Amino acid sequence: KATDLIDAGFFLTQAYGDWFGSSAREAYEEEKAHRVLLVDDSPFFRNLLTPLLTVAGYQVTTVQSADEALNLCEAGEDFDVIVSDIEMPGMSGFEFAEVIRGDTRWHATPLVALSSCASPRDLERGRQAGFTDYVAKFDRDALLVSLSQTLSEGAA
C-alpha cells in the first residue's frame, strides 16, 4: 500500500533556518553537497538508483555511456564519486576506469563499480582497473554503505 511521507525536518529548516541549530543544518547541507556521477547504459537501473541516491542526500548526474561521462570530464565537471556499471556496450566499465585512472582530471576521483557479477575474480579485476570499491548491482544498501565509506575515506 502506497503511503506519502512528509519530511518535516526539511520544511522546518525552510521556514525556520535555525530550527535544529546550526551544526545540524551544516551537516545536512554538507551531506547534500556530495556530487555523484552514475554511468549505466540501462534506463531501468538509472531510474532505480537515481531516486535512491537523491533521497540519501546526493546530487546525482546520470549518463548512459562511458563516452558521455568522459565528455563531462572534458567539459570541466567535477564529482565527489563516480558509480559505473561494468557491463556496457562500447567502452566497458573496466576500460572506463582505466581511462579515468590514466591522464584525466578525474584520476583521483573514487570509482565504485556496479555489476551483476561479484565473484572474487571480478572484484580483483575491478581493483586492477582502478575501482575503489565493487558492489553487486541489486544490493542498494551496499551501494549506500560503499558511497558513505568511500567519501569519508576521501575526506580523511
N, C-alpha and C positions, 0 to 999 in steps of 0.2 A: 504494500500500500504506500503510495507516494505521500510524502509529508514535507511541507515547507518549514524550513528552519530560519529563524532570524538571528543574525549575528549582532546581538545587542551591543557588544563591545565596539564594533565598527561605528554604529550610529551614535553611541555615546561620545566617542572621540571626535566625531564630526561636529556634534553640537557643542560639546564642552571639551576643548582640546586637552585640558589637564585632568580629565576625569580619573584616569588611572595613575596620574603622576608622570613626570617627565621621563623617568627611567623606563617604565613600561612602554610608553609611546615610542621612545627612541629605539628600544629593542624591536618593537613591531615594525617600525619603518626600516630598520637595518635589515631585518629578515626579508622585507618586501623588495629590497634593493638588489637581491641576487638575480642576475640575468642568466637564463638557461636557453641554449640553442638545442632544439630537438630535431635530429636528422633521421627521418624514416620515410621510406617510399610508400608505406601503407597508410591510406587515409583512415582506416579503422583504428590503427594504433595511435596516429596523431590525434584523432578525435577522442580517444580513450585517455591518453596521457596528458594532454594539454589542460583539461579542467582539473585533473588530479593535482598537477604541479601548480596551477594557478591558485587553487584553494589552499595549497600548502604554503603559499606566500611567495612564489617565484614569478618573475616576469618571463614569460615564455615566448620565444620566437620559433616558428616551425618552418622547416623546408623539407622538400620531398626527395632531395638528392644531395650527394656529396658535392657535386659541381655547384649547386645553388649555395651551399654552405661556404665553399671557397670563394664564391663571388662576394658574399658578405664580408669575408676576411679582407679581400682586396678593396672593398668599399670603406674599410676602416671601422667596421662594427667590432665591439668587444663584448665578451660574455665571461661570466664567472665560471661556468662549466658547460661542457658540450656532451650531450647524450646522443649516441649514434647507434642505429641498427647495424648489425653485421651483414646480414643478407640483403643486399640491394643490387638492382641492375646497374650496369655501368661500372662505377667505382664501388668496390665493397667497403665495408666498414674498416676492415684491416688496412686496405690501401689508403683510405681516407686518413686513418690515424698516422700512418707512416708519412703521408704528405704533410699533415699538421705538425708532426714532430720534427720535420725537416726544416726548411728555411721559410717559415711563415711567422706572421705577427702572433699567432696563437700557439707557438711552440711550447709555452709553459702553462697553457690553459688545461685544467684537468679534463680528461675524457672518460666517460662512462659508457661501456658497451652494453647494448641490449641484444639478446639473442635467444632463440628458442633452443639452441644447443649450448648446454652449460656443463660439458664434461671437463674433467681436469685438463685434458689435452687442449680443449677450446680456450680454457682460462689461460693456459700458458701461452698459447698463440696470441691471445689478446694482450697480455703483458709485453710480449716481444714486439708487438706492433706499436705499443705506446699507450695503451689504455691504462688509466689509473685504477679502474675497477670494472668488473664484469658482472652483469645482473641478468637473470633469466627474464625473458620478455613479459611473462604473465605475472611476475611477482612484484606487484605495485608497492607493497610495503618495503621490500628490499631495496627498491629504487629510491624511495624517500629516505631510508636509512643511509644508503650509499651517498646520496647527494649531501645530506647533512654532515656526514663524516668527512667527505671529500672537501667540502667548503670549510669546515672547521680546521682541518689539517692545513689547508692552504692559508688560512688566516694566522695560524700559529707559526 
